[in-house]
Amino acid sequence: MTEKRPLGLPSARLIAIAATAGILAGAVAVYVTNMGSGNAGDVAGGACEGAVKRAATVSELAKGEVAAMSGVDRPRLIGNLVFKDATKGDGAPDLTMADFAGKTVLLNLWATWCVPCREEMPALNTLQHEMGSAGFEVVAINIDTGSDQKPRTFLTDTGVDALGFYRDSSMGVFNALKKEGLAFGLPVSLLLDDKGCLIGSMNGPAEWASEDAKTLITGVKGG
């Protein structure tokens, strides 16, 4: 079988990306263990009881360019994430995932210093252009520390125009996901159903503009 190289990058570069993303073999082993335990957050039941079927759909449809996405065994609410809409200035109210209720969400954490993040942002932008709707949104949260200027300039220079400019300069969002065993580096992407329940998770980059990605989103989105 021919070895697949994500995003068509040479093998030497993939090694560097894997190190940046935190998906080397040891991290993957810990990640699988944590995801299987269901110890972090609210596990399946209550609000997330109906998400089990969607999580299974994630596992069925995560193929090809998005094969690293895994459906979770026990869906749970991801409610402790706080960030800002940076387009509204310093006085903007905090946002949480509750603000996206009713939408299936592809939540992505990125930073300008993360090379694989920079490479996948245009693809996330394309996915939002083509599939963004009342029932689905790509929520890409930038976690650069400091001012908004550097990430804002990056988005402008790369033509990313469909994504909201969401920010958390404290890195609190990343640290919260790390505590829950969901983030080992950047980028990290989560799939949440329309009730805010976690149904899929991955560390590392993916080709989000691919047909594989669109098939996955079509299969799991609500509405």
Disulfide bonds with the S-S distance in Angstrom:
Cys48-Cys197 2.16
Cys114-Cys117 2.25
